[in-house]
Amino acid sequence: DARPFKTHHNALDIDMYLRIETELYLKRLIVGGYEKVYEVGRIFRNEGMDASHNPEFTSIEMYQAYADYMYMMDFIEGLYRHVAEKVCGTLQVPFRGNVIDLSHWERLTMTEAVKKYSGVDFAAIETDEEARLVAKEHGVELEKGKDTKGHILSAFFDAFVEDKLIQPTFIYDYPVEISPLAKRKPSDPTMTERFEYFISGMEMGNAFSELNDPIDQRARMEAQVAAKRAQGANAEVDEDFLNALEYGMPPTGGLGLGVDRLVMLLTDNASI
């Protein structure tokens, strides 16, 4: 869904784009037999700017074969504790007027978090139409073409939950509509094995059990492309990546975290 910076290469007469992620290239390496890969990479997104968003930022993306999103959850807890101890000498880190306790991390599904902070139980909502009515009742605005139950659950999260997550919190089990690269939950195919984690009302990173089913991946990419083209945007399916998945990617856990936001936290800087 990210928008790229675009330019034109005159000598070759082709459009070129600054990358919006490192993900699909690192996953190709997992397909190729590398069981653990990572990159500290510069990323560019042609989108809004505010205190926590910079169009040019640094991320760490890592992938590990035969791991899943729960493994990555434990990994993040250990990473943040280790780095905070090394840099700050404590797990009680001041940030934006609060003391952030990195020794304790809460874990909630997105459905549980929305119920906790809005009172709406999406587990009891069965249809898209029901969800749309609930959104109207609660004054939650929906983007055009994003009015399924999964999209609306995500909109409720944005409206009622995210800014309340001051202490370290994992939010997991995201709707499939907003998680095109994550593996479905076997117990509930409308949800995916994905989490994001939040500190001081700010998303700090994103992880999933990676989708390695090429048929499911193609269907999701084609749906995304159709939606983009309906909005008048140019979009194409990544056939090279799908071809790699068809050769076979092992079960894999993946993680992306924003280095700039981690530095904000550890240095108590309010602006990126």
N, C-alpha and C positions, 0 to 999 in steps of 0.2 A: 504493500500500500504506500510505501514511501515514494516521494517525488524526487527524481534525480536532477542534478545540474547537467545541462546539455550544451554542447558546442558542435561546431562543424569543422572537420579536417578538410581543408581546401585541396591539398595535393592528392588525397585519396578520394575526395568527394564522398565522404561518409559522415553521418552523425556519430558523435561519440559522447559518452556519459561518464561522469565521475561515479565511483561505486557507492551504492547505498548499504552494502553489507559485504562480509567475507564468507558468508555461510555456505553457499552452494559450491564454492571452490574447495573449501576445507572438507566438505562431505565427499567430494570426488576422491580425496586422498584416503578417506576411510574405506571407500569402495576398492581403492587400489591396494589395500592391505596394511596401511599405517594404522595402528590401533589407538594411538593417542596423538592428536594434532592440536595446535593452537596458533593464533596470530595476534600480536599486538598491532592493530591496524587503524589507519586513518580512514574515517568514513565521512561521507558528504551527503547531506539531505537538504533539498531546496524547499525548506518549509519555514515555519514561524521561528521567531527569536524571542526569548524571555530569559528570566534569571536562571532557569534550569535547562534551556535548550540553546545550543549553538549549532549553526548549520554545518560546521566542520568540527568533528570530535574524534576521540580515540576510544576504541573498544578493544576488549580482549574477548575473542571467541575461541572456545575449546570444545573438542569432541572426543569422546572415549567409547570405543567399541565395548559391547557387553555391559554397559552401564545404563541407568534410566534416570528419570527426573528426580526420584527420591534420593538417589546417590548424589545428584548434583545439589540438592537441597543441603545435605550434610556437608558437602564440599564447600559451599558458600559460607556456611556458618563457621567452619574451620578456617577458611581463608581470611574472613573479616576479623576474626579474633586474633589470628596470627599477625596480620598487618597492623591492627590497632595496637597490639602489645609492642611491636617493634618500633612503630612510629610515635605513638603517644605514651607508651608505658602504662596504659590502663585500658580497661574495657568500658569505662564510663567517659564518653566523649561528648564535650559540649558542642552543640550545633543548633543554630537558628533559635537561640533562647531556651533550648531544652537540653537536658543531659540524656544522651542516647546510651542505653544499656545494651552493649553488644554481647553480653553474656547470656541473654535470653531472647529467643526468637519465637513469636507466635506463628501458628500454622492454621489457616482457615481456607476452605474451598471458597470459590467466588460466590456460590449460592449461599453458603453460611454467612459470609461477610455482608452480602446484600441484605439478608434477613436480619442480621444483627443491627445494622445501621439504618435501614429503611423500613423494617417491619414487613417487607414483602417476601413471601416464601415462593421462590420460583420453582421449587420442587413440586409444588401443588398446582402449578400452571401447566396445562397440557397442550395448548394450541397457540399458534402465532397470534390469532385474533384475540384470545384472552390476554396475552402479553401486551398487545397494542392498547387494549382498553385500560389495563393497569398503568401503562405509561401515561396515557391521557389523564387519568385520575390524579397522578402524582406530578404532572407538569414536566415530564421528562421529554425533551425534544429529540426526535429521531431524524437521522440523515436520510436523504432520499435513497431508496433501494436497500436500506439497512433496517428492516422492520420485522425480522424474524425473532423468535423467542431468544435465540442466542445473542443476536445483536442487541436486543433490548436489555437482557441481563447485563451485558457489558456497559450499556448506557447508564443503567442504574448504578453500577459500580463507580463509574466516573462521577455521577451526580452526587451520590450519597456516601461513598466509602473512602475513596483514595486520599482525600485531604485529612481524614481522621487517623490515618495510619502513621502515627508519630514514631513509636517504638518499632524495632525491626520486626517485620511481618511478612511471611510467605503467603501469597494468595495462589491457590492451585486449582486444577481442573477447570480449564477454560473452554468456552463453547467452540465447536469445530469451525463455525463461520468466521471467527477472528483468529484462527490458528492454522493457517494453510500448510504448515510444514511439520506439524506435531502429530504423533500417533494417537489414534482414537483409544478411549478407555474401553477395554473389553466388556466391562460391566454396564457401560452406558455410551453407546456410539455417538451420541450427540455432544459428548464432551471429549476433551483431549488431555493427555498426560503432559500438562504444561503448567509452569508457575512463573510468576513475577514476584520480586520482593521489593518492599517499600520501606523507606526510612524518612521521617519528617515529611510525610505526605508526598514523597517523590519516588517514582519508580527508579530503581538502581540497577536492575538486571532482569534477564529473561532466560528461561531454560525449558527444554522439553525432552521427552523420549521422542527421538526423531522418527518421522514417518519414513518407513523403508519399503512400503508397498507401492510399486510404480503405477499400478492401475488406479489406486485411490489418489496418488499424487497428481497424476495427469488430470483426473476429473476435477480436483480442487483448483489446479492451475488454470484449466480451461474456464472454470466458473469465474475465477478472478479476472481473467483476460476479458471475458464477455462483459463483466460489470464495468471494467475500466473503459472499454470501447463504447459502451452505452453512455458513459459520461463524456465522451469525445476525446479521451486520452489514448495515446498510442501504447499498445501493450502486446507482448508476444510470449508464448509458452517457451520455456527453456528446454529445448529438445535435447541438447547435450547432457543436461543434468538428468533428464528422464531416461536417456539411454544408459547412463551410468547406473541408475537405480535398477534398470532391467538386468544388468550384469549381476547385481546383488550387493546390498549394503547390510552388514550385520546389525542386530539390535544395538542402538547407539544412544548415549546421553549427550546432549549438547547444551552449551551455556554461553551467553553473551553478557558482559557487564561493562558499564560505562566507567572508564578510568577517570574522566574529568569529574564525575559526580562523586566517586570515591575520594578523590583529592579534596573536593569541596567539604565532604564530611570530616575528614581527618584534620583539616586545617581551619575548620569553622568559617568557611567562606559562604556568604549567602548567594553569591552570583557565580555562575559558571565562567 
